[in-house]
Amino acid sequence: MTEDEFDAFYAAAFPRLTGQLSAFTGDREEAQDVVQEAFVRAWDRRGDFLADEAPEAWIRTVAMRLAVSRWRRARRWLELVRRTPPPGAVPGPDPDHTALVAALRQLPKAQRMVIVLHHLCDVSVEQIASDTGAPVGTVKARLYRGRAALARHLTVDEAGGADEAGKTGKADAPVRKESGRV
C-alpha cells in the first residue's frame, strides 16, 4: 500500500472505526486514541498491509486489543490504589528548619551558596572554590560573612524581633535608645 493509498484508506476508515470502538469502549476520546494507535502500527506495516485483504478488520482488532489492555492497566492501577493505605498526616517542617530557611533566604546568593554547600552538603572549602571558580580566600570570606549574617538573622528571629545582645545588655551589638541614636 502506497502512502497515498494509505491516506485514502485512513480518511475513509477512521470515522467508521472510531464509531465502532466508541460503542465498544463507551468513550469517544478513548476510541479515537486506540484507533489512532492502531493506524500508527499499521503505518509501519503498510508495505505488506494490503496482503491481509482486510486491513480495516486488522486495525479494528488491534484497536480493540489496545482498548482491553488499557482497561486492564486501569483496573490494576485502581486495585493497587485501593489496597494501598492512604498516607498518614505528614508533619510540617519544624520551627528551627523554617527559621533557618528564612534566614538563608535573606543572605546574598554567593554567601548562601557557600553556607549550604559547606555546612549542609559537607563540601570542602577547596572543592567549593574549584566548583564555583572563586579563590579559596573568597570562599572563606563568604563563609565567615554568611555565618555572621546568619547568626544575626537567627538571633533576631528567635528573640521575636529584638536582638539577643540587646535583651541581655551585652556590648556585642548596639542597643537602640529611645532617641533612635546608637
TORZA-21571 format. One record per residue (C-alpha): y, z, x; residue number from 0; residue in three letters. Coordinates in steps of 0.001 Angstrom, whole numbers. Last residue first. Example, Ala and Ser with C-alpha at 12.3 -4.5 7.8 and 13.67 -1.06 7.14 Angstrom:
<recs>
<rec yy="-1060" zz="7140" xx="13670" nr="1" rest="SER"/>
<rec yy="-4500" zz="7800" xx="12300" nr="0" rest="ALA"/>
</recs>
This chain:
<recs>
<rec yy="54247" zz="68587" xx="23167" nr="181" rest="VAL"/>
<rec yy="57050" zz="68070" xx="20743" nr="180" rest="ARG"/>
<rec yy="56486" zz="67800" xx="16967" nr="179" rest="GLY"/>
<rec yy="58800" zz="70696" xx="16130" nr="178" rest="SER"/>
<rec yy="55819" zz="72506" xx="14590" nr="177" rest="GLU"/>
<rec yy="54175" zz="72642" xx="17979" nr="176" rest="LYS"/>
<rec yy="51434" zz="70274" xx="18988" nr="175" rest="ARG"/>
<rec yy="48880" zz="71631" xx="21407" nr="174" rest="VAL"/>
<rec yy="48171" zz="69561" xx="24495" nr="173" rest="PRO"/>
<rec yy="44578" zz="69452" xx="25661" nr="172" rest="ALA"/>
<rec yy="42708" zz="71392" xx="28315" nr="171" rest="ASP"/>
<rec yy="45053" zz="74408" xx="28051" nr="170" rest="ALA"/>
<rec yy="42698" zz="76415" xx="25886" nr="169" rest="LYS"/>
<rec yy="44083" zz="77868" xx="22643" nr="168" rest="GLY"/>
<rec yy="40749" zz="77846" xx="20861" nr="167" rest="THR"/>
<rec yy="41870" zz="75691" xx="17980" nr="166" rest="LYS"/>
<rec yy="43946" zz="73339" xx="20112" nr="165" rest="GLY"/>
<rec yy="41052" zz="72840" xx="22520" nr="164" rest="ALA"/>
<rec yy="38834" zz="71985" xx="19568" nr="163" rest="GLU"/>
<rec yy="41314" zz="69301" xx="18453" nr="162" rest="ASP"/>
<rec yy="42033" zz="69386" xx="14757" nr="161" rest="ALA"/>
<rec yy="40912" zz="66663" xx="12339" nr="160" rest="GLY"/>
<rec yy="37908" zz="68406" xx="10832" nr="159" rest="GLY"/>
<rec yy="36900" zz="70096" xx="14072" nr="158" rest="ALA"/>
<rec yy="33819" zz="67908" xx="14387" nr="157" rest="GLU"/>
<rec yy="35832" zz="64702" xx="14055" nr="156" rest="ASP"/>
<rec yy="38431" zz="65707" xx="16652" nr="155" rest="VAL"/>
<rec yy="35735" zz="66773" xx="19100" nr="154" rest="THR"/>
<rec yy="33781" zz="63551" xx="18517" nr="153" rest="LEU"/>
<rec yy="36805" zz="61366" xx="19104" nr="152" rest="HIS"/>
<rec yy="37868" zz="63276" xx="22211" nr="151" rest="ARG"/>
<rec yy="34347" zz="63249" xx="23648" nr="150" rest="ALA"/>
<rec yy="34083" zz="59515" xx="23000" nr="149" rest="LEU"/>
<rec yy="37360" zz="58912" xx="24777" nr="148" rest="ALA"/>
<rec yy="36166" zz="60850" xx="27829" nr="147" rest="ALA"/>
<rec yy="32754" zz="59161" xx="27758" nr="146" rest="ARG"/>
<rec yy="34378" zz="55734" xx="27494" nr="145" rest="GLY"/>
<rec yy="36780" zz="56430" xx="30326" nr="144" rest="ARG"/>
<rec yy="33986" zz="57526" xx="32656" nr="143" rest="TYR"/>
<rec yy="31614" zz="54755" xx="31582" nr="142" rest="LEU"/>
<rec yy="34360" zz="52160" xx="31896" nr="141" rest="ARG"/>
<rec yy="35189" zz="53442" xx="35369" nr="140" rest="ALA"/>
<rec yy="31535" zz="53303" xx="36400" nr="139" rest="LYS"/>
<rec yy="31231" zz="49748" xx="35096" nr="138" rest="VAL"/>
<rec yy="34381" zz="48758" xx="36964" nr="137" rest="THR"/>
<rec yy="33035" zz="50291" xx="40169" nr="136" rest="GLY"/>
<rec yy="29775" zz="48376" xx="39799" nr="135" rest="VAL"/>
<rec yy="31703" zz="45092" xx="39601" nr="134" rest="PRO"/>
<rec yy="31564" zz="43230" xx="36282" nr="133" rest="ALA"/>
<rec yy="29267" zz="40240" xx="35730" nr="132" rest="GLY"/>
<rec yy="27988" zz="41742" xx="32499" nr="131" rest="THR"/>
<rec yy="24269" zz="41641" xx="33291" nr="130" rest="ASP"/>
<rec yy="24639" zz="42449" xx="37009" nr="129" rest="SER"/>
<rec yy="27082" zz="45285" xx="36398" nr="128" rest="ALA"/>
<rec yy="24848" zz="46650" xx="33632" nr="127" rest="ILE"/>
<rec yy="21888" zz="46425" xx="36031" nr="126" rest="GLN"/>
<rec yy="23798" zz="48339" xx="38726" nr="125" rest="GLU"/>
<rec yy="24854" zz="51035" xx="36249" nr="124" rest="VAL"/>
<rec yy="21233" zz="51479" xx="35186" nr="123" rest="SER"/>
<rec yy="20076" zz="50648" xx="31661" nr="122" rest="VAL"/>
<rec yy="18728" zz="53581" xx="29655" nr="121" rest="ASP"/>
<rec yy="19269" zz="51865" xx="26297" nr="120" rest="CYS"/>
<rec yy="21199" zz="54688" xx="24618" nr="119" rest="LEU"/>
<rec yy="23113" zz="56150" xx="27554" nr="118" rest="HIS"/>
<rec yy="23655" zz="53176" xx="29856" nr="117" rest="HIS"/>
<rec yy="23633" zz="50229" xx="27469" nr="116" rest="LEU"/>
<rec yy="25457" zz="52064" xx="24676" nr="115" rest="VAL"/>
<rec yy="28124" zz="53532" xx="26962" nr="114" rest="ILE"/>
<rec yy="28517" zz="50207" xx="28813" nr="113" rest="VAL"/>
<rec yy="29035" zz="48284" xx="25570" nr="112" rest="MET"/>
<rec yy="31383" zz="50835" xx="24006" nr="111" rest="ARG"/>
<rec yy="33599" zz="50795" xx="27090" nr="110" rest="GLN"/>
<rec yy="33860" zz="46995" xx="27088" nr="109" rest="ALA"/>
<rec yy="34411" zz="46847" xx="23298" nr="108" rest="LYS"/>
<rec yy="37224" zz="49383" xx="23244" nr="107" rest="PRO"/>
<rec yy="36160" zz="52664" xx="21660" nr="106" rest="LEU"/>
<rec yy="36798" zz="53452" xx="17987" nr="105" rest="GLN"/>
<rec yy="33459" zz="52016" xx="16899" nr="104" rest="ARG"/>
<rec yy="31697" zz="54457" xx="19219" nr="103" rest="LEU"/>
<rec yy="33292" zz="57382" xx="17366" nr="102" rest="ALA"/>
<rec yy="32027" zz="56111" xx="14008" nr="101" rest="ALA"/>
<rec yy="28555" zz="55570" xx="15449" nr="100" rest="VAL"/>
<rec yy="28522" zz="59068" xx="16939" nr="99" rest="LEU"/>
<rec yy="29764" zz="60680" xx="13714" nr="98" rest="ALA"/>
<rec yy="27081" zz="58892" xx="11685" nr="97" rest="THR"/>
<rec yy="24395" zz="59951" xx="14141" nr="96" rest="HIS"/>
<rec yy="25576" zz="63563" xx="14022" nr="95" rest="ASP"/>
<rec yy="25748" zz="63500" xx="10204" nr="94" rest="PRO"/>
<rec yy="22103" zz="62459" xx="9852" nr="93" rest="ASP"/>
<rec yy="21399" zz="58941" xx="8704" nr="92" rest="PRO"/>
<rec yy="20201" zz="58621" xx="5151" nr="91" rest="GLY"/>
<rec yy="16788" zz="59788" xx="4072" nr="90" rest="PRO"/>
<rec yy="14441" zz="57148" xx="2757" nr="89" rest="VAL"/>
<rec yy="13044" zz="58099" xx="-602" nr="88" rest="ALA"/>
<rec yy="9408" zz="57260" xx="-687" nr="87" rest="GLY"/>
<rec yy="8200" zz="53700" xx="-571" nr="86" rest="PRO"/>
<rec yy="6484" zz="52446" xx="-3680" nr="85" rest="PRO"/>
<rec yy="2722" zz="52613" xx="-3493" nr="84" rest="PRO"/>
<rec yy="987" zz="49404" xx="-2517" nr="83" rest="THR"/>
<rec yy="-1730" zz="48561" xx="-5004" nr="82" rest="ARG"/>
<rec yy="629" zz="46822" xx="-7456" nr="81" rest="ARG"/>
<rec yy="2287" zz="44837" xx="-4678" nr="80" rest="VAL"/>
<rec yy="-1082" zz="43705" xx="-3353" nr="79" rest="LEU"/>
<rec yy="-2208" zz="42670" xx="-6808" nr="78" rest="GLU"/>
<rec yy="1026" zz="40721" xx="-7294" nr="77" rest="LEU"/>
<rec yy="575" zz="38981" xx="-3937" nr="76" rest="TRP"/>
<rec yy="-2998" zz="38061" xx="-4793" nr="75" rest="ARG"/>
<rec yy="-1852" zz="36674" xx="-8175" nr="74" rest="ARG"/>
<rec yy="932" zz="34666" xx="-6562" nr="73" rest="ALA"/>
<rec yy="-1448" zz="33255" xx="-3975" nr="72" rest="ARG"/>
<rec yy="-3960" zz="32355" xx="-6690" nr="71" rest="ARG"/>
<rec yy="-1305" zz="30738" xx="-8833" nr="70" rest="TRP"/>
<rec yy="-24" zz="28719" xx="-5886" nr="69" rest="ARG"/>
<rec yy="-3547" zz="27532" xx="-5124" nr="68" rest="SER"/>
<rec yy="-4008" zz="26504" xx="-8772" nr="67" rest="VAL"/>
<rec yy="-777" zz="24490" xx="-8650" nr="66" rest="ALA"/>
<rec yy="-1817" zz="22800" xx="-5399" nr="65" rest="LEU"/>
<rec yy="-5199" zz="21920" xx="-6921" nr="64" rest="ARG"/>
<rec yy="-3454" zz="20413" xx="-9946" nr="63" rest="MET"/>
<rec yy="-1126" zz="18389" xx="-7697" nr="62" rest="ALA"/>
<rec yy="-4058" zz="17090" xx="-5630" nr="61" rest="VAL"/>
<rec yy="-5942" zz="16055" xx="-8780" nr="60" rest="THR"/>
<rec yy="-2877" zz="14372" xx="-10277" nr="59" rest="ARG"/>
<rec yy="-2205" zz="12535" xx="-6989" nr="58" rest="ILE"/>
<rec yy="-5779" zz="11247" xx="-6866" nr="57" rest="TRP"/>
<rec yy="-5666" zz="10253" xx="-10541" nr="56" rest="ALA"/>
<rec yy="-2456" zz="8319" xx="-9903" nr="55" rest="GLU"/>
<rec yy="-4002" zz="6547" xx="-6916" nr="54" rest="PRO"/>
<rec yy="-6991" zz="5315" xx="-8896" nr="53" rest="ALA"/>
<rec yy="-8371" zz="2272" xx="-7084" nr="52" rest="GLU"/>
<rec yy="-9142" zz="4534" xx="-4075" nr="51" rest="ASP"/>
<rec yy="-8625" zz="1526" xx="-1832" nr="50" rest="ALA"/>
<rec yy="-4954" zz="1593" xx="-2821" nr="49" rest="LEU"/>
<rec yy="-4382" zz="4636" xx="-596" nr="48" rest="PHE"/>
<rec yy="-5643" zz="3132" xx="2636" nr="47" rest="ASP"/>
<rec yy="-2223" zz="2601" xx="4208" nr="46" rest="GLY"/>
<rec yy="-530" zz="5115" xx="1869" nr="45" rest="ARG"/>
<rec yy="-2312" zz="8090" xx="3465" nr="44" rest="ARG"/>
<rec yy="763" zz="9958" xx="4792" nr="43" rest="ASP"/>
<rec yy="2634" zz="9003" xx="1628" nr="42" rest="TRP"/>
<rec yy="-187" zz="10515" xx="-451" nr="41" rest="ALA"/>
<rec yy="479" zz="13951" xx="1050" nr="40" rest="ARG"/>
<rec yy="4164" zz="13624" xx="213" nr="39" rest="VAL"/>
<rec yy="3214" zz="12445" xx="-3288" nr="38" rest="PHE"/>
<rec yy="1084" zz="15563" xx="-3769" nr="37" rest="ALA"/>
<rec yy="3998" zz="17743" xx="-2635" nr="36" rest="GLU"/>
<rec yy="6267" zz="16032" xx="-5180" nr="35" rest="GLN"/>
<rec yy="3697" zz="16598" xx="-7906" nr="34" rest="VAL"/>
<rec yy="3436" zz="20267" xx="-6899" nr="33" rest="VAL"/>
<rec yy="7192" zz="20815" xx="-6915" nr="32" rest="ASP"/>
<rec yy="7844" zz="18874" xx="-10130" nr="31" rest="GLN"/>
<rec yy="5166" zz="20887" xx="-11908" nr="30" rest="ALA"/>
<rec yy="6662" zz="24158" xx="-10676" nr="29" rest="GLU"/>
<rec yy="10041" zz="23025" xx="-11991" nr="28" rest="GLU"/>
<rec yy="8550" zz="22095" xx="-15368" nr="27" rest="ARG"/>
<rec yy="6729" zz="25384" xx="-15837" nr="26" rest="ASP"/>
<rec yy="3790" zz="25744" xx="-18242" nr="25" rest="GLY"/>
<rec yy="1437" zz="24900" xx="-15384" nr="24" rest="THR"/>
<rec yy="-881" zz="22432" xx="-17125" nr="23" rest="PHE"/>
<rec yy="1611" zz="21074" xx="-19657" nr="22" rest="ALA"/>
<rec yy="4159" zz="20705" xx="-16897" nr="21" rest="SER"/>
<rec yy="1464" zz="19008" xx="-14817" nr="20" rest="LEU"/>
<rec yy="1123" zz="16243" xx="-17412" nr="19" rest="GLN"/>
<rec yy="4877" zz="15798" xx="-17755" nr="18" rest="GLY"/>
<rec yy="5332" zz="15749" xx="-13961" nr="17" rest="THR"/>
<rec yy="2557" zz="13166" xx="-13707" nr="16" rest="LEU"/>
<rec yy="4308" zz="10856" xx="-16194" nr="15" rest="ARG"/>
<rec yy="7725" zz="11287" xx="-14584" nr="14" rest="PRO"/>
<rec yy="6308" zz="10673" xx="-11071" nr="13" rest="PHE"/>
<rec yy="4086" zz="7691" xx="-11944" nr="12" rest="ALA"/>
<rec yy="6550" zz="4810" xx="-12412" nr="11" rest="ALA"/>
<rec yy="9077" zz="5659" xx="-9693" nr="10" rest="ALA"/>
<rec yy="6305" zz="6710" xx="-7287" nr="9" rest="TYR"/>
<rec yy="4342" zz="3485" xx="-7833" nr="8" rest="PHE"/>
<rec yy="7486" zz="1436" xx="-7224" nr="7" rest="ALA"/>
<rec yy="8208" zz="3385" xx="-4028" nr="6" rest="ASP"/>
<rec yy="4576" zz="2999" xx="-2919" nr="5" rest="PHE"/>
<rec yy="4723" zz="-744" xx="-3473" nr="4" rest="GLU"/>
<rec yy="7944" zz="-918" xx="-1448" nr="3" rest="ASP"/>
<rec yy="6443" zz="1154" xx="1374" nr="2" rest="GLU"/>
<rec yy="3354" zz="-1019" xx="1479" nr="1" rest="THR"/>
<rec yy="0" zz="0" xx="0" nr="0" rest="MET"/>
</recs>
